[in-house]
């Protein structure tokens, strides 16, 4: 995607927004060519700004999180976000061409964060990463430990071995009913899987419905499918298949997917059993060969015990993407880490439970991280993001309306 005149004009408007800045960064570590890496800072300056790192790879920062930054700065947080190389404002070289594959690595993305902290004159920061952003946050701790004042790891990644935990979480929920209130749901799911008409991507749709709406929402959807109504399920499957499409300046995955697959092995190796998250992701990724996994940039299992700064680990107890088992393992690896369990939360508090995420960040800024576990129920009770609540409502209403359509053939 080269820089068209229309996109060039849009980037000029985005670059003119308050707080947006850029620095020159090398396209590749050993090359002479440079490009503009963009970042944004908002809120009153402080000695230790809050460096927010979104998930992905592919999520843009400047436009996507504009509203969140406004909410964060209202109570006085000093927020910095970096537009990841290969995404949005940081996508192109000086000639307007997409950055080459050699420019897109975890190491270089981590060093970009360090360079931005230099540019704003912050010796150390409170680093908050969510999902993939936790890997960059931890990578900053590995490569530039002197830049870390404190850290928040929200729905964290640990290693390529996380896929085993994801499989156990999805299958335990959907086939074994190992979560409270899900035993009856598992019996229905076993019928669907046994019918041969419920593949792994449908399984991910079901797991996501559980994350956002719990057993009540998943139960309604399973009853709908068992009664032979498939319209809503097919619509949700279509949305899931399109989740890795590019949305300019919001979510651009095409260039940075090399990190997801070559360095972090997002696709994994399917094990041939039902409801495999690896198989579901390969279906979503479709449209061409998936790059081979080459190796992780860091051994976080070995590195995290050396982290010597205050760390908070946030775990949504309904998270089927980076399940609670991963967060618990990370909290055990990092000396003195505080684990905050949000009982009804899904993946990425920053994206689904913004109010809770910002209160946690505020507590870390104020040096009160140790109080957070005792406040877990209070934090969990805060409302979810409006978009998530609207989505749950739409699915619930759509399911009720589809049940009124006659002529469906039950399974």
N, C-alpha and C positions, 0 to 999 in steps of 0.2 A: 504494500500500500504506500505508494509514493505521495509526497506532500502536494496535493492539488491546490489550485488557487483558493477554492472555497475553504479548504482545511487550513491553509495558511492564514486567511483572514480570521477564522475562528480562533486559531492559536494566538494571534495578536491580541484579540479581545480578552482571552483567558489570561495571557501574560500581563495585561494591564490591570488585573484585579488587585485589590489591596493585599499586601503580604506575599505576593508571588515573586519569586526570584529565580535566578538560574546561575549555574556555575559551569565552567568548561571542564569536561572530563574526557579522558582518553577513551577512544572507541574500543581499543584492545590494550592490554597491559603493556605490551612491548612496541606498540605502534605510535606513530607521530600524529595521526589524525585524531581530532577531537570533535565533540558534539556538545550541545547544550542540554544539561540535566536540570530539570525544573523541580522546585520545591515551593512550599507555602508555609508561612508562619502567621499565626493569629493569636490574639490575647496579649496580656501584659507581659513583657520580657521578664524572665526569671533566671537565676543562676543555673537551674537544672530543668530545661524545658522537657515537655512530654512529647517524645518522639513516637508517633502512632504509625504502625506498619500494617497495612491491610493484608488480606489473604490473597489467594490466587494460586500460582502467579498469573497476573493479568489484570487485577483490580487497579484502576487508576485512583489517584488520591485527590487531585486538585478539584475536579468537578464532582466526583462521586460522593465525597465526604464534606461537601460545602455546608450542608445543614448540620451535620454532626459537629463540625468545628464551631459553628455559631452557638450550639448548645453547650459545648465544652468551655468556650471562652466566657460565657455569661457568668459562671461562678469563679472566673479568674484564672483558668488554666492556660498556660503558655504552650500552645500546640504547634508542633512541626510535623509536616508530612512531606515525603519525598515521592515524586512521580518516578516509579520504577523504570529503569532503562528498558527500552523496547515497548513501552506502553505510553499511550496518550501524548502528552507534551514532550516526553523524552524518547520518542520513537525514532526520530530521523537524524541523519547526519547533516552537515552543512549544505550539501547539495540537494537535500530534500528526499534522499533515498532511505529506505528502511535500514536500520542498523544490521550489520551482518551477523551470522550465527555465532561467530567467534566473540562477539560483544556481549552475548547473553549467557552469563554464568552467575552462580550464587556468589562466588568470591568478589566479582566486580560489583554486584548489587550491594553487598555488604560494605565494600570500600566506598561506594557512593554515599552511604549513610554517614560514614566517618568524615568524608569530605564536606558534606553539608554542615555537620556540627562545627567543623573548622570555619566554614564560611560565615556562620552566624555568631562565632565567638563563644560557643558553649564548650567548656572543657569536658563536662559530663552531662548525661541526660538520663531521665527516667524513660526507659524503653518499653513500650507497650506493643507487643505483636499479637496478632490473631491469626490462627490457622497457619497457612504458609508463612505469614509474617512472623510467627514465633521462631521459625527456622532462621530467618534473617536476624531476628533479635539475638538468638543464641549465637549465631555466627559472628555478630558484632562482639559478643562477649568472648568468643574464641580468638578472633583476630585483633580486636582492639579493646581489651578488658579495661583499660584505663578510662574509657569513655562512659562506663556504666556507673550511674549513681544508684539506681534500683531498676527492677525489671518486673513486668507483668506478662505472663505467658497465658494467653486466652485460647482454649481449645488447642493445645499444643501438639506439634509433631515431634517425634523423637528419632525415628529411623525408618528405613524401608521395611523393617519388620512390623511396623504398625498395621499392615494389611491383615496380619493374623488376628490382631485384636478386633479389627473392623469386621472380619468374617465371623468371629465368635459373637460379637455384639449383635449383628444383623440376624444371624441364624438363631442365636439364643432368644432374641425377642420374637421373631416371626415364626419359628418352627418349634421352639421349646417352651415359649411363654415364661421366660425366666425373670421378667420384670413384673412388679406388683400390678395385678389387675389385667394381665395379658394372657393368662392361661386359656380362657375361652377363645381369644383371638387366634392363638396358635393352632387350635383344632381347625378353625376355618381356613387358615393359611395352608395347612397341610392338604386340605381338600383341593385348594386352588393349584398348588404346586403339583399334586398328583394328577390333575387334569391335563397337564402338559401345555397349558395355555397361559402360563404365568412365568415369564423369564426373569433373569436377574435384574433387568432394568425396571420391570414392574416391582420387583422386590425393593429396589432403591426408592421408588415412588412411595411404597408402603412405609418404609423406614422413615422417610422425610415427613410423611403425614403424622407418624407417631411423634417425631421430634417436635413438631409445631402444635399439634392438637391433642397429643396423648392418646390413651386407649379409647376415649369416646369418639374422636374423629376417625381413627383407624377402624374402629368397630363399624361405624356407619358405612365406610367405604367397602369393607369386606362383605358386609351384608348386601350392598348394592351389586358387587361383582358376582356373588354367589347366586343372586336372583336373576342373573343373565343380563344385567344392564352394564354395558361396557363403554358407553359414550364418554363419560367423565374420565374413566381410567385411561382411555386412548388419548384424550386431550392432555392429561397430565403427563403421560409418557412422551407425547410430542414436545411438550414444554421442556421436559428433562433432556431430551435428545438435542435440543437447541441451546442448552445451557452453556456450551463452549463456543458459541458464535461470537463474533466481534461486535461490540457496541462502542463506537468511537468515543474516546475520552472517558469511558466508564468501565468497560471490561474488554480488554484486547488481549486475546490469548495466543494468537497465531505465532508471534515471534518468541514469546517466552515459554511456550510449551516444551521447548527443548530442555528447560530446567526441570519441568514437571516430570518428564519421562527419562531423560538421560542422567540427571543427577539425583532425583528423588524417587524415581520408579513408581510414579503414581499408578500406572496401569498394572503393575505387578504381573504375575503369571497366573492365569486362571487355573483353578484346581479341579475343574470339571464337576463340581458339586453344585446343588441348587443355591440360588440367591447369593452368588459370588459378587462382592463389590468390585473386584478387579474386572470381571466380565462386563459388568454394567458400565464401568468407566470406559472400557474399550469400545462399547457400543456408542456411548456419547461422543467419544473422540473421533470416531469414524471418518470417512472421507479421505483415507490415505494410510500409508504405513506408519506405524508408531515407532519413533526412534528407539533403538536398543538402549537399555540401561547400561551406563558405563561405570558408575560408582558414586557414592555419596561424597560431598566435599569435606564433611566433618564426622568424627566419631563422637557424638554428643554423650553417649553413655560414658565414655572415658573423660570427656571434657567437663561435663556439668558438675561433678564433685569438686572442681576447682573454682566454681563461681562463688565469690565471697561477698556479694552484695545482697541486700534485701530482695527477695523474689516472692511474688504471688503467682500461684497457678490457679486459673479459673477452669472449672469443669462443669459443663452442662450435663446433668445426669441422664438426659435423653439423647445425648450426642451420639449418633451412629457413624459419624465421619471420622472423628478422632475420639474414640470412646473413653469413658472415665478411666479405664484401666491404664491407658497411656498417660493421662494426667497424673494418676497416682504414682506411676513409676517415676515420672520426672520429678515430682515433689519429693520422692524418697532419695533421688540422686543429688539434689541441690541442697547443700547444708543450710538448715534453718528455713527452708522454703515453707510458705504458708499456702495450704490448699483450701480453696473456697469452692464448695459444692453447691451448685444451684439446682435444686431438686427437680424443677419442671422446665429447665432451660434446654435449648437446642444447641447446635454448633454455632460458635462465634457469638459471644455476648455482645461484642462491639456492633455486630450487624443485626442481631435479633433482640437484644436486651440492652439497648443503649443507655437507659437510665441507670441500670445496675453497673454497667461497665464504667460509666463516668464517675459514679460514686466510689467505686473501687479505686479508680485512678486518683481521685481526690484524696482518698485515705492514704495512698502511697505517697503522694506529694507532701502530705501533712505529717508523714512519719508514723502513721497509725495502722500500718499493714497488719500488725499482730491482732488487731481487734476484729478483723474481717470474718474469720470462721464463725465467731459467735453471732455475727450479723447475717449469716447466710440465708436464713428464712426471711428476714426483712428484705434483703436484696432480691431474693427470688420472687417475692410478692409484688415487686414493682412491675408496672405494665410493660408488656412487650412492645416492640416497635409498631407503629400504626400499619405499615405495609404488611407485616406478618399477621396482625390481627385481622386485617381486611382479607388476606388470602384465606385464612381459616374460615372466615364467615362465608366467602364466596364458594368455597368447596362444600361447606355444609349445606348452603342453600341449593347449590347445583345438584348435590346428591339427593336432596329431598324432592326436587323437581323431576329428576330423572326417574325416581321410583314411581312417579305418576304416569310414566309412559307405558302403555300396554304392549304386549306381544313379545316381551323378552323371554328367552329360553334359559331356565335355571341350569346351573352346572350340576 
